Amino acid sequence: MEKVFGKVGESIWKFTGPSDKSNVYFIDGKSKIIIDTGNRTDRAHLTNFMGKAADFDKVDAVIFTHLHLDHCGNFDMFPNAKFYASSDEIQAFRENPEGTVLDSVVAEKLSHIQILPLPAELFGLKVIETPGHTIGSICLWYEKEKALFTGDTLFRSKMQGRADLPTSAPHQMKSSIMKLIDVPYKILCPGHDY
């Protein structure tokens, strides 16, 4: 049986949703950070498991690796957080909300919050722009724990994410993967455990 919830680093917690195996990460440091929020169908499980480690009201920031529904679906569970995504992902959402999120209900709900453009570094997380799976996909390098958060760009099997969706940038996927080759990670934190 697969583990639904547990620590993957000194201050990094991971929740895996049962519906589509989307991962949600919580960095319990000086600042409380959520990376991706999982699929909306996993809300009760997210509360029951991640709620043991994180006080959702005290989360400072939510960082989206990209805005597909299985990565942004539970954004509204973090009422006091600031939300961040890449500038390119925010632009894609403005131009084509449903094509960016792949779900009209979640896209409509997401349109009511402010999503801030990610700076080059935030709370000790270095942003690596990795267009391919989506035009605005990003990975995050957490040097303190040698952890690399890859969203749907790269999975454990060394398989890359698909690039045939409405806001994909297939011609950029190879160069994005190449950006990750020399990152000296010890902990790989993908968006799904494929």
C-alpha positions in Angstrom: 0.0 0.0 0.0 1.3 3.4 -0.9 2.0 6.0 1.8 -0.5 8.8 1.7 1.3 11.2 4.1 4.7 11.6 5.8 8.0 13.4 6.0 10.3 13.4 3.0 12.9 15.8 4.4 13.8 17.5 7.7 11.1 20.1 7.3 9.2 18.8 4.2 5.9 16.9 4.5 4.2 15.2 1.5 0.6 14.3 1.0 -0.5 12.2 -2.0 -4.1 12.4 -3.0 -6.0 9.2 -3.6 -7.9 10.3 -6.7 -5.0 11.0 -9.1 -1.9 10.7 -6.9 -1.2 14.4 -7.0 1.4 15.5 -4.4 1.0 18.4 -2.1 4.2 19.5 -0.2 4.4 21.5 3.0 7.7 23.2 4.1 7.5 23.8 7.8 10.2 26.4 8.3 10.3 30.0 9.5 7.7 30.6 6.8 5.0 28.0 6.2 4.9 27.1 2.5 2.6 24.9 0.4 3.8 23.7 -3.0 0.7 22.8 -5.1 -2.6 22.1 -3.5 -3.8 18.9 -5.1 -7.1 17.9 -6.7 -10.3 19.3 -5.3 -11.7 15.8 -5.0 -9.1 15.1 -2.3 -10.1 17.9 0.1 -11.2 15.7 3.0 -8.1 13.6 2.7 -5.9 16.7 2.6 -7.5 18.0 5.7 -7.3 14.7 7.6 -3.6 14.0 6.7 -1.8 17.3 6.0 -3.9 19.0 8.7 -1.9 17.0 11.2 1.3 18.8 10.3 0.1 22.2 9.0 -2.3 24.7 10.4 -3.9 25.8 7.1 -4.7 29.3 8.6 -1.0 29.9 9.2 0.3 29.1 5.8 2.2 32.1 4.5 2.4 31.2 0.8 1.2 28.8 -1.8 3.4 28.3 -4.8 1.9 26.6 -7.9 4.3 24.7 -10.1 1.6 25.2 -12.7 -2.2 25.8 -12.7 -3.7 22.5 -13.7 -6.7 21.5 -11.6 -4.8 18.7 -9.8 -2.2 21.2 -8.7 -4.3 24.2 -7.7 -7.7 22.6 -6.8 -7.6 23.3 -3.1 -6.1 26.8 -3.1 -9.0 28.1 -1.0 -8.1 25.9 1.9 -5.3 28.4 2.8 -7.2 31.6 3.6 -4.3 33.7 4.8 -1.7 32.7 2.2 -0.3 34.7 -0.7 -0.5 32.8 -4.0 2.3 32.6 -6.5 2.9 31.2 -10.0 5.2 32.1 -12.9 4.4 35.2 -14.9 3.9 33.1 -18.0 1.4 30.8 -16.2 -0.6 33.8 -14.9 -0.7 35.2 -18.4 -1.9 31.9 -19.9 -4.6 31.8 -17.2 -5.8 35.4 -18.1 -6.0 34.5 -21.8 -7.5 31.0 -21.4 -8.7 30.1 -17.9 -10.3 26.8 -18.7 -7.5 25.7 -21.0 -4.9 26.5 -18.4 -6.7 24.8 -15.4 -8.5 22.1 -17.5 -11.6 22.5 -15.4 -14.2 25.3 -15.7 -15.4 25.1 -12.0 -11.9 25.4 -10.5 -10.9 28.0 -13.1 -13.9 30.2 -12.1 -13.0 29.9 -8.4 -9.4 30.6 -9.1 -10.3 33.8 -11.0 -11.4 35.4 -7.7 -7.9 35.4 -6.1 -4.8 37.4 -6.8 -1.9 35.2 -8.0 1.4 37.0 -7.7 4.3 36.5 -10.2 7.1 34.5 -8.7 10.4 36.3 -8.1 13.7 34.5 -8.9 13.8 33.3 -5.3 11.2 33.1 -2.5 11.6 31.9 1.0 14.8 30.1 0.2 13.3 28.4 -2.9 15.1 29.2 -6.2 12.7 29.3 -9.1 13.7 27.4 -12.3 11.6 28.2 -15.3 10.8 24.9 -17.1 8.2 25.5 -19.8 7.0 22.3 -21.5 4.2 20.6 -19.6 2.7 24.1 -19.6 4.1 27.4 -20.9 4.6 28.6 -17.4 5.7 25.5 -15.5 8.4 25.9 -12.9 10.5 23.8 -10.6 11.8 24.9 -7.2 15.3 24.2 -5.8 15.4 24.1 -2.0 19.1 24.1 -1.4 18.8 23.9 2.4 17.6 20.3 2.1 18.9 19.6 -1.4 15.2 19.1 -2.5 14.0 19.6 -6.0 10.3 20.2 -6.6 9.5 19.3 -10.2 5.7 19.6 -10.6 4.9 17.7 -13.8 8.1 18.5 -15.6 10.1 15.4 -14.3 9.0 12.3 -12.4 10.9 9.7 -10.3 11.1 7.3 -13.2 13.0 10.1 -15.1 10.0 10.3 -17.3 9.0 13.8 -18.3 5.5 15.3 -18.2 3.2 15.3 -21.2 3.3 18.3 -23.5 0.2 17.9 -25.5 -2.3 20.0 -23.5 -3.8 23.4 -24.4 -1.1 25.5 -22.8 1.9 23.1 -23.3 5.1 24.2 -24.9 6.5 20.9 -26.4 9.3 22.6 -28.2 10.7 23.9 -24.9 10.5 20.6 -22.9 14.0 19.3 -23.8 15.8 22.5 -22.8 13.8 22.6 -19.6 14.8 19.1 -18.7 18.4 20.0 -19.4 18.2 22.8 -16.8 17.6 20.1 -14.2 20.4 17.8 -15.1 23.1 19.5 -13.0 20.9 20.3 -10.0 22.5 18.3 -7.1 19.3 17.1 -5.5 19.1 14.4 -2.9 15.3 14.5 -2.6 13.1 14.6 -5.7 9.6 16.0 -5.1 7.6 15.5 -8.2 3.9 16.4 -8.8 3.0 12.7 -9.0 4.9 9.6 -8.1 5.2 8.1 -11.6 
